[in-house]
Amino acid sequence: MDKNVEQRHCLKFCVLSEISCAEARKMLQKAYGPATISKTRAYEWYKAFKDGREIVDDLHRSGLN
């Protein structure tokens, strides 16, 4: 599994567990070190899951391979 997708699963779990995004990000940094997704990306995904998004994969965009 892609490390970014793994981290999205972790963020989704944190949302469901009512763990703050800041705390979730600290846990990701501890677990993934330099491979941790950016702070901006973590907050974007956290908000998406909090707003009800279920899917952790990127949405297919036309024109991209």
C-alpha positions as CSV (number, residue, x, y, z in Angstrom):
1,M,0.0,0.0,0.0
2,D,1.2,3.5,-0.8
3,K,2.5,5.4,2.2
4,N,0.3,8.3,1.5
5,V,-2.8,6.1,1.4
6,E,-1.7,4.5,4.7
7,Q,-1.5,7.9,6.3
8,R,-5.0,8.8,5.0
9,H,-6.3,5.6,6.7
10,C,-4.6,6.8,9.9
11,L,-6.2,10.3,9.6
12,K,-9.6,8.8,9.0
13,F,-9.2,6.7,12.1
14,C,-8.2,9.7,14.1
15,V,-11.3,11.6,12.9
16,L,-13.5,8.7,13.9
17,S,-11.7,8.5,17.3
18,E,-12.1,12.3,17.8
19,I,-8.3,12.8,17.9
20,S,-7.4,16.3,16.9
21,C,-5.6,16.9,13.6
22,A,-2.6,18.4,15.4
23,E,-2.3,15.2,17.5
24,A,-2.9,13.0,14.5
25,R,-0.1,14.8,12.6
26,K,2.3,14.3,15.6
27,M,1.5,10.5,15.5
28,L,2.1,10.4,11.7
29,Q,5.5,12.2,12.1
30,K,6.5,9.7,14.8
31,A,5.5,6.7,12.7
32,Y,6.5,7.8,9.2
33,G,9.4,10.3,9.9
34,P,10.5,12.1,6.8
35,A,7.9,10.2,4.7
36,T,5.1,12.0,6.5
37,I,2.6,13.9,4.3
38,S,2.8,17.7,4.5
39,K,1.0,19.6,7.2
40,T,-1.2,21.2,4.6
41,R,-2.2,17.9,3.0
42,A,-2.8,16.3,6.4
43,Y,-5.2,19.1,7.3
44,E,-7.0,18.9,3.9
45,W,-7.6,15.2,4.3
46,Y,-8.6,15.5,8.0
47,K,-11.2,18.1,7.0
48,A,-12.5,15.9,4.2
49,F,-13.0,12.9,6.5
50,K,-14.5,15.1,9.1
51,D,-16.9,16.4,6.5
52,G,-18.0,12.9,5.7
53,R,-15.6,11.7,3.0
54,E,-15.4,7.9,3.1
55,I,-12.9,7.1,0.3
56,V,-9.2,7.3,1.2
57,D,-8.0,6.9,-2.4
58,D,-7.4,9.9,-4.8
59,L,-10.3,10.6,-7.0
60,H,-9.7,9.7,-10.7
61,R,-9.2,12.9,-12.7
62,S,-9.6,12.8,-16.5
63,G,-6.5,13.6,-18.5
64,L,-4.1,12.0,-16.0
65,N,-2.5,8.6,-16.5
